[in-house]
Amino acid sequence: MPELRQARVSDHSAIVACVQRWWGDSRTPEQARELSLLLPRLFLQFFSSTSLVREDEAGIRAFLVGFHAADNEEEAYIHFVGVDPDLRGQGAARRLYTTFFERAAEAGRTEVRAITSPGNTGSIAFHRAMGFTIDGGDRVVDGLALHSDYDGPGQDRVCFCKKI
C-alpha cells in the first residue's frame, strides 16, 4: 500500500479536481463544484503539516485535510476526507484517520473532532466505526443528535468527538 505523505500547497488544484470527479457520480456538476469550495487553498497553506495525501502513479488517490486547534492544546479537527471510489472499502480512509490520530497524539492532542451532514449516513456510520461519539445537539431527529443551524440557517450538523 502506498505511503501517506504530508500534503503540499501544490496539491490544491489536484485535490479540488478529485473532489469534483469523485463526487460527480452522486451530485450534479454544480453540487460537486460547491463541495470543492469547502477546500480553499488556505487549508493547505496553513495546515499542510497536519494534512495527508495518498498518491501513486495514477496521482492523488486519497487525502485528509485536518489541523490542530489554534485556541487550545487538546483538540484536533478533521475537516475533509476524500477517497477515490476505486479504493473505497479497502481501508484507505481508516489509514488516513489512524495516521492523523497518531500524529495528533504525538503533538499532545487528546481529542479529535469532526462534523457531517445529518443525511450523510455513510459518514455517520464510518465515524462511529472509528470510535467517535456523537456530541449532544439541541434536538434529536430519527434518534440522531443534531446541532441546528450549525453552518447557517437550515444547515444542521452531526458533531463527533473521539478521545485519543
N, C-alpha and C positions, 0 to 999 in steps of 0.2 A: 504494500500500500504506500503511495507517495507520502513523503513527509509533509508536515504542515510548516509553513513559514510565516514570518511576520508580514502583514500587509504593508503595501507601499502606496504613496500618493499616486504614483504612476499606474496603479491598478484601477483607479477610479472608473475610467471610461469602460474598461472591460467588465467590471462588476455591474455597472449600470446596464450594459448590453446583456449580461447574463440574466439580470432580474427581468428585463423586458422579454427575453426569449423564454426563460424557464417558466414564467407565469403567463405567458401568452396563450397557453392552451386552456387556461381556466378563467381568463379575463379578456375583455376587449383590448385592442392595442392601446386605446386611451387609458384604460384602467391599469394596464401593465406599466405604461409610462408614468402615471400618477404614483404607482407604488415605488417606482425607482426614485421618485423625488424624496423619499424618506432617507436617501443616502447621498446627501450633498457632499461635495469634495472635502469640506471642512472636517468630516468624520475621519478621513484618512490623513488629513494634515495634522490633526491634533491627537488622534487616538490610534495611529498605525502600530505603535508598540504593543498595544493590547488587543489588536485585531489580527485575525488569522486567515490564511489562504491555503487551499489545497490546489495544487497545479500539477499538470502532467503535460505530455507532448501535445495534447489537444487544447491546452490553455487552462484557464481557471475552471475548476470543477466544483468547488465548494468554498464558502467563505463565512466568516463570523466577524461582525463589527461590534465591538464591545469596549467598555472603558471602566476605569476605576473612578469612583466618586471623587470629585474635587473638594466637596464640602465636608467629608468625613473620611476616616481611615478604615472603616469597616466594610463598606459596600462596594460592589462592582455591578455593572449592568450590561446585559446582552441586548443590544439594540436591534440587530437584524442578522438573520442567518439565511443563506441560500445554498441549496444543493442541486446539482444537475439532476434532472429527472431520471437519467440513466443510472445514477448512483443511489437513488433513494431506496431505503430499506437495506442498505449494505453497511450501515454503521458510520457513515461519513459525518452526519450531524452529531451523533453521540461522541465521536472522537473530537470534533471541534469543541463541544461543550466541556468534555472532560479535560482537554488541554487548557481551556480558558479557566476552569475551576482550579486546576493545579497551579497555574501561573498567578491567579488572583490570591490563592492561599500563600504562595511563596512571597507575595508582596504584602502579606499581613491582613488581607481582606478575610472577613469571616462570613459574609453572605453575598449571594448573587441574586439580582432581581431581573425580572423580565415582564413584559406585558404582551397581550394579544387581544384581538377582537373576539367577542363572545361567539360569533359564528364560525370561528376557525377551530373546529373540533379536532382536527389533526394536530394543531399546535398545542391545544389544551392537553390532549392525551400524551403527546410527547413530553411536555414539561412535567406532567405528573409522573410519567415513567422515569424521568431523570431525577426524581426526588424533590421536585419543587412542591411547595404547598401554595394554596390559593389564599391570598390576603383577603380578609373580610372586607366586603364592599359596603355600600349604603343601601343595596337592595339585592334580592335573590330572584333570579328568573330561571325556571326549569332546574332548580337545585344548584344553580351556579351563582356565586357571589360576584356582583358587578360593581364597578365604580362608575356611577352615572356621569356622563359628560366629561370624562377624564381628559379627552383630547379635544374638547369643544362641544357645543350643543349637539346632542344625538350621537356622540362618539364615545359610547360606553367601552370599557376595557376590563379584562380579567388581569389582575396583578398577581405575580408569582414571587415567591421568595424561597431560596434554598440556603440552608446553613452549610458552610464548607469548613 
